[in-house]
Amino acid sequence: MGSEGPAAVTIHVTGFKKFHGVSENPTETIVSNLKEYTEKKGLPKGVILGSCSVLETAGQGALPQLYQTLQSALTGKDSESSCSGRIIWLHFGVNSGASRFAVERQAANEATFRCPDEMGWKPQKVPIIPADGGISRTSLPVEEITKALAKKGFEVMTSDDAGRFVCNYVYYHSLRFAEQNGIKSLFVHVPLFLTIDEETQMKFAASLLVVLASLCQ
């Protein structure tokens, strides 16, 4: 027992559907095609791609779906990896004004939506969890992740500001869930396909899975 080497890292991925001003969300395409893409290209030993879910671009109204998705990783078939804490939740969101990928270090405990979400909610300066402090940070090594991806030739940066819209809202809840359950969570913003083409973004997503797993072995 224990002679097998490090346990595999299971990475569950989410993206978002369309929302105001973004009729085609690249993260919906990335997440919907990631299983097939990684099966074709292959993933190294020790990297398992778990569930791939596309969330409604909504805050409060999408929480039941979000928590059902998060909880499924702990209670599903692949829950054997949860005892070792080798589960990562990887969330993709789009920043339509971005020119490169951004690995988000933290989420702010504030919802200020510039437009209503897809369920019509438009909070202004509302704490996401009133009892909490101001910021929640990922326990993953963001600088190392960014450097490893840059070495592979991707235009990527670290970020301390995930905005105050749905991306930040989901990330904040995911970080809390991760901390409470001994797992890890990360959010990455991607540009539109007009800025960085689909094939490059698929390569980026697959490379990110490998980088994350290698840093958590």
N, C-alpha and C positions, 0 to 999 in steps of 0.2 A: 504494500500500500504506500502511496506517495512516491512511487518510483516512476510514475508516468511523466514527471516534469510539471511545469506550471499548467494550471487548469485553463481551459479555453475561455476567451473573453466573448461574451454575447452582447452584441450591440443592436438595440432596437431603435428604429428610425421613424421620425414623423416629418411631415411637410404640411402645407396649407393649401386650401382651395383658393379660388379667385376672391378678390375683394375690391372695394371702391378704388378705381383708377388702375387696377391690375387685372385685366380680363383673363389673362392666361398666366397662372403662377408657375414659375419654373420649378418650384419645390414640389408641386404636385406631380410633375413629369419625372423629376429625379427619383422621388420616393416610389412612385408607381412602377418604374422600370429598373430599380436598383437590384432586385432579386435576379431578374433575368440577366442583367448586365454582369453581375458578379459570378453567376453560374457559368457564363460564357468565358469570361476572362480568368476566373479562378481566384480564390482567396487563399492566403497562406494558412498553414496548419495553425490552429489555435485561435483563428478568427471566425466567429459564427455570426452571420447576419440573421437577427431574430425577426420580429414583426416589422412590417413597413406600413404605417398608417397615415392617412391624409385627414387632417383635422379641418373642421369649419373655421374660417377666419373670424372667430368670435371670442370674447373674453368670458364673462360670467356664464353666458348661455351655453358655452361649449365645455364647461367644467365637468359635467357628468361623463361626456365622451372622453375627455382628457384623462380623468382618474381611472375610468374603466380600462383605458389603453395602458396607463402606467401600471396598474395593479395586475394586469394580465401577464406581465413579465415575471411576476413573483409567484403567480399561482398556475401558470401554464405549464406545458410539457417541458419547457427548457428551464424550469425552476431549480434544477439541480445545481446550476451555476450560481444561484443567489446565495447559497450558504457561504460561498467564498467571497462574496461581494464583487464578483467579476461580471457585473451587468452594468452597461452604460446606456443611458438614454441620449440619443443624438437628435437634436431638433434642427431642422432647416427652415429658414424664413427668407423672404426676399426683401432686399432694399433696392427699390427701383432707381434710386439715384446713385448707387454705388458703382465703382469701376473695378473693384476687386472683392475677393472673399474676406469676411471679417469673423474671426473667432472671438466670441463674446465671453469676457471674463466674469461678468456679473449681471444681475438683474436688480432693478430698483423697485421698492415697495410702493409704487405709485402707478395709477392708471389715468392717463390724460390722452384720450383718443382724439386725433385731429379730424376724424370723420366717424360716423357711426359704423360699428362692426356689422358683420353680415346678419346679425340678429337684431340690429337697430339700437344697440347700446352705445352711448357716447359719454362715458364718465369724464369728469374734469377734476384733477387733483384728488382722486379717491385712493386711499390706501388699499392695496390688494389684500393684505391681511392686517387689520387694524392693530392687533396685539403685537405685531413684529416690529423690529427696528427698520432702518432705511434701506439696507442693501443685503443681498444674498450672493455669495461668490461660489463659483465652481471649485471643487477640490482637485480638478484635473490641471496638469501643468500647461497652461495656455501658451506661454512663451515657447516652450519646447515643441508643442504641437505646431505652432506657427512656423518656427524655424525649419522643422522637418518637412513641412509642406512647401515652403519657399525653396528648399534644396531640390525638391522634385520639379521645380520650374513654375509653380503656381503663383499668381499675383494675390498675395494674402497678407493680412495685417491682424494685429490684436486690437480689441476694442473694449472700452470700459463703459460704453453707452449703447444698450440694446434698444433705445427709444423708450417710449411710454405707451406704445400701441399693443396689439395682440401678441406680437413676438415676445416682448418683455413680460407680458402678463403670463403667458404660458411658461416661459423660462423660470419665472419666480416660483410658480407652483411646482414645477418639475424639480427645481433645486431643493425646495423644502421636502418634497416627497423622497428625493434621493438621500438627503441627510437623515431623514427619519427611518429609512429602510436599509441604510448601509450600502447604497449603490452610488453611481456617479451620473452626472448630467452635464451636457454641453449644448450650447446653441451656436449655430453658425449662420451668418447672413450671406446670401449669394446675390449677385447682380442679375439683371434680366438676361435672357438668351441673346438679345440684341447686342449686349455689351460683351459677354463671354458666352461663346456658342455652347449648344447642348452637349456635344461630345466632350468638350473640355470640362464641363461641369460634372458630367457622369464620371470622368476620370478622377476629378477632384474628390467626389464623394467616395469612390472606391478606395482611393489613396488615403483618405481620412480614416476610414475603417481600419486600415492596416496600421497607420500611425498610432491611433488610439489604443489598439490592442497591444502593440509593441511597448507602449509606455505603461501599460497596466499589467504586464506579465510578471 
